[in-house]
């Protein structure tokens, strides 16, 4: 469960970021399914990229504290990386889909 919870947080925040971009940017106007899928995929990818850029080193004391609850899953790498990655990938997919319609 300790490895699955961060991925769930990344997927959910990616979907939130994707929905926000889809609502705010006219170029990213598309159906719900592409927004949800691109947001979820972008959320996991964005959190992974942000985690590797900021250093993925885990403090043993923090790992023990994270194993006791949600602390490890609700860190900034997962939340900000997920929302940002979901928003960016949804914007890209929306722009490509919009360009293909023309």
Biopython code that builds the backbone (N, CA, C, O; Angstrom):
import numpy as np
from Bio.PDB.StructureBuilder import StructureBuilder

atoms = [
    (1, "UNK", "N", (0.828, -1.209, 0.000)),
    (1, "UNK", "CA", (0.000, 0.000, 0.000)),
    (1, "UNK", "C", (0.861, 1.257, 0.000)),
    (1, "UNK", "O", (0.447, 2.299, -0.510)),
    (2, "UNK", "N", (2.066, 1.159, 0.576)),
    (2, "UNK", "CA", (2.926, 2.346, 0.634)),
    (2, "UNK", "C", (3.419, 2.769, -0.744)),
    (2, "UNK", "O", (3.738, 3.939, -0.953)),
    (3, "UNK", "N", (3.486, 1.839, -1.677)),
    (3, "UNK", "CA", (3.927, 2.211, -3.024)),
    (3, "UNK", "C", (2.755, 2.591, -3.917)),
    (3, "UNK", "O", (2.941, 3.314, -4.896)),
    (4, "UNK", "N", (1.566, 2.126, -3.606)),
    (4, "UNK", "CA", (0.403, 2.408, -4.437)),
    (4, "UNK", "C", (-0.201, 3.775, -4.137)),
    (4, "UNK", "O", (-0.707, 4.436, -5.043)),
    (5, "UNK", "N", (-0.157, 4.206, -2.887)),
    (5, "UNK", "CA", (-0.786, 5.470, -2.498)),
    (5, "UNK", "C", (-0.170, 6.693, -3.182)),
    (5, "UNK", "O", (-0.923, 7.563, -3.619)),
    (6, "UNK", "N", (1.158, 6.808, -3.298)),
    (6, "UNK", "CA", (1.700, 7.969, -4.040)),
    (6, "UNK", "C", (1.261, 8.005, -5.497)),
    (6, "UNK", "O", (1.034, 9.084, -6.046)),
    (7, "UNK", "N", (1.138, 6.841, -6.131)),
    (7, "UNK", "CA", (0.704, 6.806, -7.527)),
    (7, "UNK", "C", (-0.746, 7.260, -7.642)),
    (7, "UNK", "O", (-1.103, 7.964, -8.586)),
    (8, "UNK", "N", (-1.583, 6.863, -6.688)),
    (8, "UNK", "CA", (-2.978, 7.305, -6.686)),
    (8, "UNK", "C", (-3.056, 8.820, -6.521)),
    (8, "UNK", "O", (-3.855, 9.478, -7.188)),
    (9, "UNK", "N", (-2.230, 9.373, -5.636)),
    (9, "UNK", "CA", (-2.207, 10.826, -5.435)),
    (9, "UNK", "C", (-1.759, 11.521, -6.714)),
    (9, "UNK", "O", (-2.323, 12.550, -7.087)),
    (10, "UNK", "N", (-0.749, 10.973, -7.393)),
    (10, "UNK", "CA", (-0.267, 11.565, -8.638)),
    (10, "UNK", "C", (-1.343, 11.518, -9.721)),
    (10, "UNK", "O", (-1.503, 12.483, -10.467)),
    (11, "UNK", "N", (-2.070, 10.428, -9.818)),
    (11, "UNK", "CA", (-3.123, 10.305, -10.821)),
    (11, "UNK", "C", (-4.247, 11.301, -10.552)),
    (11, "UNK", "O", (-4.718, 11.980, -11.464)),
    (12, "UNK", "N", (-4.674, 11.381, -9.288)),
    (12, "UNK", "CA", (-5.781, 12.279, -8.940)),
    (12, "UNK", "C", (-5.393, 13.741, -9.160)),
    (12, "UNK", "O", (-6.173, 14.507, -9.727)),
    (13, "UNK", "N", (-4.200, 14.133, -8.719)),
    (13, "UNK", "CA", (-3.791, 15.522, -8.921)),
    (13, "UNK", "C", (-3.542, 15.811, -10.404)),
    (13, "UNK", "O", (-3.762, 16.937, -10.851)),
    (14, "UNK", "N", (-3.088, 14.821, -11.170)),
    (14, "UNK", "CA", (-2.937, 15.002, -12.612)),
    (14, "UNK", "C", (-4.267, 15.227, -13.296)),
    (14, "UNK", "O", (-4.378, 16.070, -14.186)),
    (15, "UNK", "N", (-5.290, 14.470, -12.880)),
    (15, "UNK", "CA", (-6.627, 14.664, -13.446)),
    (15, "UNK", "C", (-7.152, 16.047, -13.100)),
    (15, "UNK", "O", (-7.771, 16.703, -13.938)),
    (16, "UNK", "N", (-6.909, 16.497, -11.869)),
    (16, "UNK", "CA", (-7.350, 17.842, -11.458)),
    (16, "UNK", "C", (-6.651, 18.910, -12.305)),
    (16, "UNK", "O", (-7.291, 19.852, -12.772)),
    (17, "UNK", "N", (-5.337, 18.762, -12.501)),
    (17, "UNK", "CA", (-4.604, 19.713, -13.335)),
    (17, "UNK", "C", (-5.070, 19.697, -14.775)),
    (17, "UNK", "O", (-5.169, 20.747, -15.410)),
    (18, "UNK", "N", (-5.358, 18.513, -15.298)),
    (18, "UNK", "CA", (-5.851, 18.395, -16.671)),
    (18, "UNK", "C", (-7.221, 19.018, -16.850)),
    (18, "UNK", "O", (-7.483, 19.671, -17.859)),
    (19, "UNK", "N", (-8.095, 18.819, -15.877)),
    (19, "UNK", "CA", (-9.428, 19.413, -15.949)),
    (19, "UNK", "C", (-9.345, 20.939, -15.865)),
    (19, "UNK", "O", (-10.094, 21.644, -16.541)),
    (20, "UNK", "N", (-8.437, 21.439, -15.040)),
    (20, "UNK", "CA", (-8.280, 22.887, -14.909)),
    (20, "UNK", "C", (-7.817, 23.511, -16.225)),
    (20, "UNK", "O", (-8.343, 24.541, -16.647)),
    (21, "UNK", "N", (-6.839, 22.888, -16.865)),
    (21, "UNK", "CA", (-6.361, 23.410, -18.146)),
    (21, "UNK", "C", (-7.439, 23.271, -19.214)),
    (21, "UNK", "O", (-7.619, 24.174, -20.031)),
    (22, "UNK", "N", (-8.148, 22.162, -19.216)),
    (22, "UNK", "CA", (-9.215, 21.968, -20.192)),
    (22, "UNK", "C", (-10.319, 22.998, -20.062)),
    (22, "UNK", "O", (-10.931, 23.387, -21.057)),
    (23, "UNK", "N", (-10.578, 23.442, -18.841)),
    (23, "UNK", "CA", (-11.614, 24.453, -18.629)),
    (23, "UNK", "C", (-11.102, 25.859, -18.919)),
    (23, "UNK", "O", (-11.876, 26.723, -19.331)),
    (24, "UNK", "N", (-9.817, 26.101, -18.712)),
    (24, "UNK", "CA", (-9.287, 27.451, -18.826)),
    (24, "UNK", "C", (-8.807, 27.802, -20.233)),
    (24, "UNK", "O", (-8.922, 28.954, -20.649)),
    (25, "UNK", "N", (-8.283, 26.849, -20.956)),
    (25, "UNK", "CA", (-7.666, 27.123, -22.254)),
    (25, "UNK", "C", (-8.565, 26.608, -23.370)),
    (25, "UNK", "O", (-8.923, 25.430, -23.391)),
    (26, "UNK", "N", (-8.924, 27.478, -24.283)),
    (26, "UNK", "CA", (-9.792, 27.090, -25.392)),
    (26, "UNK", "C", (-9.107, 26.108, -26.344)),
    (26, "UNK", "O", (-9.777, 25.272, -26.951)),
    (27, "UNK", "N", (-7.783, 26.196, -26.483)),
    (27, "UNK", "CA", (-7.061, 25.281, -27.364)),
    (27, "UNK", "C", (-7.127, 23.848, -26.849)),
    (27, "UNK", "O", (-7.010, 22.902, -27.627)),
    (28, "UNK", "N", (-7.315, 23.687, -25.545)),
    (28, "UNK", "CA", (-7.362, 22.347, -24.957)),
    (28, "UNK", "C", (-8.788, 21.855, -24.821)),
    (28, "UNK", "O", (-9.056, 20.946, -24.036)),
    (29, "UNK", "N", (-9.714, 22.446, -25.579)),
    (29, "UNK", "CA", (-11.105, 22.013, -25.516)),
    (29, "UNK", "C", (-11.246, 20.658, -26.196)),
    (29, "UNK", "O", (-11.058, 20.525, -27.405)),
    (30, "UNK", "N", (-11.577, 19.670, -25.400)),
    (30, "UNK", "CA", (-11.753, 18.314, -25.913)),
    (30, "UNK", "C", (-12.695, 17.573, -24.980)),
    (30, "UNK", "O", (-13.143, 18.135, -23.981)),
    (31, "UNK", "N", (-12.997, 16.337, -25.287)),
    (31, "UNK", "CA", (-13.903, 15.549, -24.471)),
    (31, "UNK", "C", (-13.313, 15.204, -23.113)),
    (31, "UNK", "O", (-12.138, 15.456, -22.844)),
    (32, "UNK", "N", (-14.149, 14.625, -22.268)),
    (32, "UNK", "CA", (-13.707, 14.296, -20.913)),
    (32, "UNK", "C", (-12.683, 13.170, -20.886)),
    (32, "UNK", "O", (-11.722, 13.233, -20.120)),
    (33, "UNK", "N", (-12.869, 12.150, -21.701)),
    (33, "UNK", "CA", (-11.959, 11.007, -21.667)),
    (33, "UNK", "C", (-10.518, 11.386, -22.017)),
    (33, "UNK", "O", (-9.606, 10.973, -21.300)),
    (34, "UNK", "N", (-10.272, 12.146, -23.078)),
    (34, "UNK", "CA", (-8.880, 12.550, -23.338)),
    (34, "UNK", "C", (-8.297, 13.428, -22.225)),
    (34, "UNK", "O", (-7.111, 13.322, -21.914)),
    (35, "UNK", "N", (-9.122, 14.290, -21.628)),
    (35, "UNK", "CA", (-8.624, 15.126, -20.529)),
    (35, "UNK", "C", (-8.257, 14.274, -19.320)),
    (35, "UNK", "O", (-7.229, 14.505, -18.684)),
    (36, "UNK", "N", (-9.090, 13.297, -19.002)),
    (36, "UNK", "CA", (-8.816, 12.441, -17.844)),
    (36, "UNK", "C", (-7.581, 11.582, -18.085)),
    (36, "UNK", "O", (-6.719, 11.473, -17.213)),
    (37, "UNK", "N", (-7.492, 10.970, -19.265)),
    (37, "UNK", "CA", (-6.350, 10.105, -19.555)),
    (37, "UNK", "C", (-5.043, 10.884, -19.629)),
    (37, "UNK", "O", (-4.040, 10.468, -19.050)),
    (38, "UNK", "N", (-5.047, 12.007, -20.336)),
    (38, "UNK", "CA", (-3.805, 12.782, -20.435)),
    (38, "UNK", "C", (-3.436, 13.391, -19.086)),
    (38, "UNK", "O", (-2.253, 13.515, -18.771)),
    (39, "UNK", "N", (-4.425, 13.768, -18.292)),
    (39, "UNK", "CA", (-4.128, 14.288, -16.961)),
    (39, "UNK", "C", (-3.529, 13.237, -16.055)),
    (39, "UNK", "O", (-2.579, 13.515, -15.323)),
    (40, "UNK", "N", (-4.073, 12.023, -16.095)),
    (40, "UNK", "CA", (-3.559, 10.942, -15.245)),
    (40, "UNK", "C", (-2.144, 10.535, -15.652)),
    (40, "UNK", "O", (-1.269, 10.373, -14.802)),
    (41, "UNK", "N", (-1.928, 10.370, -16.953)),
    (41, "UNK", "CA", (-0.597, 9.986, -17.438)),
    (41, "UNK", "C", (0.408, 11.101, -17.166)),
    (41, "UNK", "O", (1.526, 10.843, -16.721)),
    (42, "UNK", "N", (0.003, 12.335, -17.434)),
    (42, "UNK", "CA", (0.888, 13.469, -17.166)),
    (42, "UNK", "C", (1.168, 13.642, -15.682)),
    (42, "UNK", "O", (2.260, 14.066, -15.305)),
    (43, "UNK", "N", (0.201, 13.320, -14.841)),
    (43, "UNK", "CA", (0.405, 13.427, -13.395)),
    (43, "UNK", "C", (1.477, 12.482, -12.890)),
    (43, "UNK", "O", (2.334, 12.877, -12.099)),
    (44, "UNK", "N", (1.438, 11.241, -13.339)),
    (44, "UNK", "CA", (2.450, 10.273, -12.918)),
    (44, "UNK", "C", (3.814, 10.649, -13.492)),
    (44, "UNK", "O", (4.827, 10.598, -12.795)),
    (45, "UNK", "N", (3.826, 11.025, -14.771)),
    (45, "UNK", "CA", (5.095, 11.410, -15.392)),
    (45, "UNK", "C", (5.681, 12.680, -14.811)),
    (45, "UNK", "O", (6.886, 12.763, -14.578)),
    (46, "UNK", "N", (4.835, 13.671, -14.577)),
    (46, "UNK", "CA", (5.320, 14.931, -14.007)),
    (46, "UNK", "C", (5.866, 14.770, -12.605)),
    (46, "UNK", "O", (6.876, 15.380, -12.256)),
    (47, "UNK", "N", (5.206, 13.956, -11.799)),
    (47, "UNK", "CA", (5.698, 13.719, -10.441)),
    (47, "UNK", "C", (7.015, 12.949, -10.459)),
    (47, "UNK", "O", (7.891, 13.192, -9.629)),
    (48, "UNK", "N", (7.155, 12.019, -11.407)),
    (48, "UNK", "CA", (8.406, 11.273, -11.517)),
    (48, "UNK", "C", (9.553, 12.187, -11.951)),
    (48, "UNK", "O", (10.662, 12.096, -11.425)),
    (49, "UNK", "N", (9.276, 13.060, -12.907)),
    (49, "UNK", "CA", (10.311, 13.987, -13.376)),
    (49, "UNK", "C", (10.697, 14.969, -12.269)),
    (49, "UNK", "O", (11.880, 15.214, -12.037)),
    (50, "UNK", "N", (9.700, 15.526, -11.591)),
    (50, "UNK", "CA", (9.994, 16.468, -10.507)),
    (50, "UNK", "C", (10.743, 15.786, -9.379)),
    (50, "UNK", "O", (11.655, 16.373, -8.796)),
    (51, "UNK", "N", (10.374, 14.565, -9.066)),
    (51, "UNK", "CA", (11.079, 13.827, -8.017)),
    (51, "UNK", "C", (12.521, 13.567, -8.364)),
    (51, "UNK", "O", (13.388, 13.641, -7.493)),
    (52, "UNK", "N", (12.802, 13.261, -9.622)),
    (52, "UNK", "CA", (14.186, 13.017, -10.016)),
    (52, "UNK", "C", (14.990, 14.310, -10.087)),
    (52, "UNK", "O", (16.190, 14.308, -9.812)),
    (53, "UNK", "N", (14.337, 15.415, -10.454)),
    (53, "UNK", "CA", (15.051, 16.701, -10.507)),
    (53, "UNK", "C", (15.389, 17.229, -9.115)),
    (53, "UNK", "O", (16.452, 17.809, -8.898)),
    (54, "UNK", "N", (14.472, 17.020, -8.185)),
    (54, "UNK", "CA", (14.696, 17.517, -6.831)),
    (54, "UNK", "C", (15.488, 16.550, -5.967)),
    (54, "UNK", "O", (15.783, 16.856, -4.812)),
    (55, "UNK", "N", (15.831, 15.412, -6.495)),
    (55, "UNK", "CA", (16.592, 14.423, -5.734)),
    (55, "UNK", "C", (15.646, 13.470, -5.033)),
    (55, "UNK", "O", (14.866, 13.867, -4.168)),
    (56, "UNK", "N", (15.725, 12.235, -5.409)),
    (56, "UNK", "CA", (14.820, 11.243, -4.862)),
    (56, "UNK", "C", (15.332, 10.579, -3.608)),
    (56, "UNK", "O", (14.789, 9.557, -3.188)),
    (57, "UNK", "N", (16.365, 11.131, -2.998)),
    (57, "UNK", "CA", (16.913, 10.538, -1.788)),
    (57, "UNK", "C", (15.908, 10.509, -0.654)),
    (57, "UNK", "O", (15.258, 11.513, -0.362)),
    (58, "UNK", "N", (15.785, 9.369, -0.024)),
    (58, "UNK", "CA", (14.805, 9.218, 1.047)),
    (58, "UNK", "C", (15.538, 9.140, 2.380)),
    (58, "UNK", "O", (16.438, 8.322, 2.570)),
    (59, "UNK", "N", (15.136, 10.000, 3.283)),
    (59, "UNK", "CA", (15.670, 9.992, 4.636)),
    (59, "UNK", "C", (15.063, 8.801, 5.378)),
    (59, "UNK", "O", (13.842, 8.644, 5.358)),
    (60, "UNK", "N", (15.863, 7.960, 6.029)),
    (60, "UNK", "CA", (15.300, 6.793, 6.716)),
    (60, "UNK", "C", (14.262, 7.158, 7.781)),
    (60, "UNK", "O", (13.280, 6.438, 7.961)),
    (61, "UNK", "N", (14.475, 8.266, 8.481)),
    (61, "UNK", "CA", (13.497, 8.678, 9.498)),
    (61, "UNK", "C", (12.182, 9.094, 8.840)),
    (61, "UNK", "O", (11.103, 8.811, 9.360)),
    (62, "UNK", "N", (12.281, 9.767, 7.695)),
    (62, "UNK", "CA", (11.069, 10.176, 6.981)),
    (62, "UNK", "C", (10.350, 8.963, 6.387)),
    (62, "UNK", "O", (9.121, 8.943, 6.322)),
    (63, "UNK", "N", (11.104, 7.961, 5.959)),
    (63, "UNK", "CA", (10.487, 6.758, 5.411)),
    (63, "UNK", "C", (9.705, 6.003, 6.470)),
    (63, "UNK", "O", (8.635, 5.459, 6.194)),
    (64, "UNK", "N", (10.245, 5.971, 7.693)),
    (64, "UNK", "CA", (9.510, 5.294, 8.781)),
    (64, "UNK", "C", (8.259, 6.063, 9.146)),
    (64, "UNK", "O", (7.220, 5.467, 9.430)),
    (65, "UNK", "N", (8.349, 7.377, 9.140)),
    (65, "UNK", "CA", (7.158, 8.183, 9.452)),
    (65, "UNK", "C", (6.120, 8.058, 8.342)),
    (65, "UNK", "O", (4.918, 8.061, 8.607)),
    (66, "UNK", "N", (6.582, 7.951, 7.115)),
    (66, "UNK", "CA", (5.649, 7.841, 5.991)),
    (66, "UNK", "C", (4.947, 6.485, 5.986)),
    (66, "UNK", "O", (3.810, 6.373, 5.528)),
    (67, "UNK", "N", (5.609, 5.479, 6.486)),
    (67, "UNK", "CA", (5.001, 4.147, 6.507)),
    (67, "UNK", "C", (3.834, 4.080, 7.481)),
    (67, "UNK", "O", (2.989, 3.190, 7.385)),
    (68, "UNK", "N", (3.787, 5.013, 8.411)),
    (68, "UNK", "CA", (2.722, 5.004, 9.405)),
    (68, "UNK", "C", (1.443, 5.667, 8.920)),
    (68, "UNK", "O", (0.398, 5.478, 9.543)),
    (69, "UNK", "N", (1.478, 6.426, 7.848)),
    (69, "UNK", "CA", (0.270, 7.113, 7.398)),
    (69, "UNK", "C", (0.417, 7.678, 6.004)),
    (69, "UNK", "O", (1.165, 7.158, 5.176)),
    (70, "UNK", "N", (-0.311, 8.753, 5.758)),
    (70, "UNK", "CA", (-0.340, 9.377, 4.440)),
    (70, "UNK", "C", (0.822, 10.324, 4.198)),
    (70, "UNK", "O", (0.925, 10.886, 3.108)),
    (71, "UNK", "N", (1.691, 10.522, 5.159)),
    (71, "UNK", "CA", (2.750, 11.524, 5.055)),
    (71, "UNK", "C", (3.608, 11.402, 3.822)),
    (71, "UNK", "O", (3.943, 12.417, 3.211)),
    (72, "UNK", "N", (3.977, 10.195, 3.433)),
    (72, "UNK", "CA", (4.836, 10.009, 2.269)),
    (72, "UNK", "C", (4.120, 10.247, 0.955)),
    (72, "UNK", "O", (4.729, 10.687, -0.020)),
    (73, "UNK", "N", (2.836, 9.959, 0.926)),
    (73, "UNK", "CA", (2.089, 10.114, -0.324)),
    (73, "UNK", "C", (1.712, 11.559, -0.582)),
    (73, "UNK", "O", (1.615, 11.982, -1.734)),
    (74, "UNK", "N", (1.499, 12.318, 0.478)),
    (74, "UNK", "CA", (1.050, 13.702, 0.327)),
    (74, "UNK", "C", (2.212, 14.682, 0.429)),
    (74, "UNK", "O", (2.119, 15.674, 1.153)),
    (75, "UNK", "N", (3.299, 14.421, -0.281)),
    (75, "UNK", "CA", (4.396, 15.375, -0.301)),
    (75, "UNK", "C", (4.298, 16.258, -1.541)),
    (75, "UNK", "O", (3.494, 15.998, -2.436)),
    (76, "UNK", "N", (5.111, 17.291, -1.586)),
    (76, "UNK", "CA", (5.011, 18.267, -2.671)),
    (76, "UNK", "C", (5.385, 17.690, -4.033)),
    (76, "UNK", "O", (4.845, 18.115, -5.054)),
    (77, "UNK", "N", (6.306, 16.722, -4.058)),
    (77, "UNK", "CA", (6.658, 16.114, -5.345)),
    (77, "UNK", "C", (5.441, 15.480, -5.992)),
    (77, "UNK", "O", (5.216, 15.643, -7.191)),
    (78, "UNK", "N", (4.661, 14.762, -5.210)),
    (78, "UNK", "CA", (3.493, 14.075, -5.760)),
    (78, "UNK", "C", (2.392, 15.055, -6.141)),
    (78, "UNK", "O", (1.779, 14.918, -7.200)),
    (79, "UNK", "N", (2.139, 16.034, -5.292)),
    (79, "UNK", "CA", (1.014, 16.943, -5.520)),
    (79, "UNK", "C", (1.320, 17.937, -6.633)),
    (79, "UNK", "O", (0.566, 18.033, -7.601)),
    (80, "UNK", "N", (2.410, 18.672, -6.508)),
    (80, "UNK", "CA", (2.746, 19.703, -7.506)),
    (80, "UNK", "C", (3.175, 19.061, -8.822)),
    (80, "UNK", "O", (2.770, 19.512, -9.894)),
    (81, "UNK", "N", (3.992, 18.012, -8.747)),
    (81, "UNK", "CA", (4.406, 17.323, -9.970)),
    (81, "UNK", "C", (3.235, 16.697, -10.693)),
    (81, "UNK", "O", (3.169, 16.724, -11.922)),
    (82, "UNK", "N", (2.303, 16.128, -9.927)),
    (82, "UNK", "CA", (1.122, 15.520, -10.540)),
    (82, "UNK", "C", (0.230, 16.536, -11.217)),
    (82, "UNK", "O", (-0.180, 16.348, -12.362)),
    (83, "UNK", "N", (-0.071, 17.612, -10.513)),
    (83, "UNK", "CA", (-0.954, 18.640, -11.087)),
    (83, "UNK", "C", (-0.284, 19.337, -12.268)),
    (83, "UNK", "O", (-0.918, 19.572, -13.297)),
    (84, "UNK", "N", (0.980, 19.662, -12.121)),
    (84, "UNK", "CA", (1.697, 20.331, -13.216)),
    (84, "UNK", "C", (1.857, 19.449, -14.429)),
    (84, "UNK", "O", (1.639, 19.892, -15.557)),
    (85, "UNK", "N", (2.237, 18.197, -14.209)),
    (85, "UNK", "CA", (2.395, 17.263, -15.330)),
    (85, "UNK", "C", (1.082, 16.999, -16.039)),
    (85, "UNK", "O", (1.033, 16.928, -17.267)),
    (86, "UNK", "N", (0.010, 16.854, -15.258)),
    (86, "UNK", "CA", (-1.306, 16.646, -15.862)),
    (86, "UNK", "C", (-1.757, 17.840, -16.671)),
    (86, "UNK", "O", (-2.328, 17.686, -17.750)),
    (87, "UNK", "N", (-1.502, 19.034, -16.154)),
    (87, "UNK", "CA", (-1.890, 20.251, -16.859)),
    (87, "UNK", "C", (-1.088, 20.419, -18.152)),
    (87, "UNK", "O", (-1.648, 20.756, -19.195)),
    (88, "UNK", "N", (0.207, 20.185, -18.078)),
    (88, "UNK", "CA", (1.063, 20.367, -19.256)),
    (88, "UNK", "C", (0.710, 19.364, -20.350)),
    (88, "UNK", "O", (0.553, 19.738, -21.512)),
    (89, "UNK", "N", (0.585, 18.081, -19.977)),
    (89, "UNK", "CA", (0.281, 17.076, -20.998)),
    (89, "UNK", "C", (-1.117, 17.281, -21.576)),
    (89, "UNK", "O", (-1.319, 17.065, -22.771)),
    (90, "UNK", "N", (-2.079, 17.690, -20.764)),
    (90, "UNK", "CA", (-3.422, 17.949, -21.283)),
    (90, "UNK", "C", (-3.406, 19.124, -22.255)),
    (90, "UNK", "O", (-4.090, 19.088, -23.278)),
    (91, "UNK", "N", (-2.637, 20.160, -21.950)),
    (91, "UNK", "CA", (-2.511, 21.288, -22.869)),
    (91, "UNK", "C", (-1.889, 20.887, -24.189)),
    (91, "UNK", "O", (-2.321, 21.344, -25.247)),
    (92, "UNK", "N", (-0.875, 20.035, -24.135)),
    (92, "UNK", "CA", (-0.218, 19.570, -25.350)),
    (92, "UNK", "C", (-1.175, 18.710, -26.187)),
    (92, "UNK", "O", (-1.295, 18.892, -27.399)),
    (93, "UNK", "N", (-1.851, 17.773, -25.517)),
    (93, "UNK", "CA", (-2.784, 16.899, -26.232)),
    (93, "UNK", "C", (-3.934, 17.715, -26.834)),
    (93, "UNK", "O", (-4.367, 17.447, -27.955)),
    (94, "UNK", "N", (-4.427, 18.709, -26.089)),
    (94, "UNK", "CA", (-5.499, 19.566, -26.600)),
    (94, "UNK", "C", (-5.060, 20.356, -27.809)),
    (94, "UNK", "O", (-5.816, 20.491, -28.771)),
    (95, "UNK", "N", (-3.834, 20.888, -27.775)),
    (95, "UNK", "CA", (-3.330, 21.655, -28.914)),
    (95, "UNK", "C", (-3.159, 20.763, -30.139)),
    (95, "UNK", "O", (-3.474, 21.168, -31.257)),
    (96, "UNK", "N", (-2.658, 19.549, -29.924)),
    (96, "UNK", "CA", (-2.470, 18.619, -31.054)),
    (96, "UNK", "C", (-3.816, 18.209, -31.631)),
    (96, "UNK", "O", (-3.986, 18.178, -32.850)),
    (97, "UNK", "N", (-4.780, 17.893, -30.756)),
    (97, "UNK", "CA", (-6.102, 17.495, -31.249)),
    (97, "UNK", "C", (-6.791, 18.646, -31.990)),
    (97, "UNK", "O", (-7.481, 18.433, -32.986)),
    (98, "UNK", "N", (-6.590, 19.867, -31.486)),
    (98, "UNK", "CA", (-7.169, 21.042, -32.140)),
    (98, "UNK", "C", (-6.541, 21.273, -33.509)),
    (98, "UNK", "O", (-7.234, 21.629, -34.461)),
    (99, "UNK", "N", (-5.221, 21.069, -33.608)),
    (99, "UNK", "CA", (-4.533, 21.252, -34.882)),
    (99, "UNK", "C", (-4.921, 20.178, -35.892)),
    (99, "UNK", "O", (-4.938, 20.430, -37.097)),
    (100, "UNK", "N", (-5.230, 18.984, -35.402)),
    (100, "UNK", "CA", (-5.625, 17.896, -36.299)),
    (100, "UNK", "C", (-7.025, 18.115, -36.867)),
    (100, "UNK", "O", (-7.347, 17.590, -37.932)),
    (101, "UNK", "N", (-7.854, 18.880, -36.173)),
    (101, "UNK", "CA", (-9.206, 19.146, -36.658)),
    (101, "UNK", "C", (-9.208, 20.097, -37.842)),
    (101, "UNK", "O", (-10.128, 20.063, -38.659)),
    (102, "UNK", "N", (-8.194, 20.943, -37.947)),
    (102, "UNK", "CA", (-8.153, 21.969, -38.999)),
    (102, "UNK", "C", (-7.717, 21.415, -40.311)),
    (102, "UNK", "O", (-7.632, 22.150, -41.294)),
]
sb = StructureBuilder()
sb.init_structure("model")
sb.init_model(0)
sb.init_chain("A")
sb.init_seg("    ")
for serial, (resi, resn, name, xyz) in enumerate(atoms, 1):
    if name == "N":
        sb.init_residue(resn, " ", resi, " ")
    sb.init_atom(name, np.array(xyz, "f"), 0.0, 1.0, " ", f" {name:<3s}", serial, name[0])
structure = sb.get_structure()
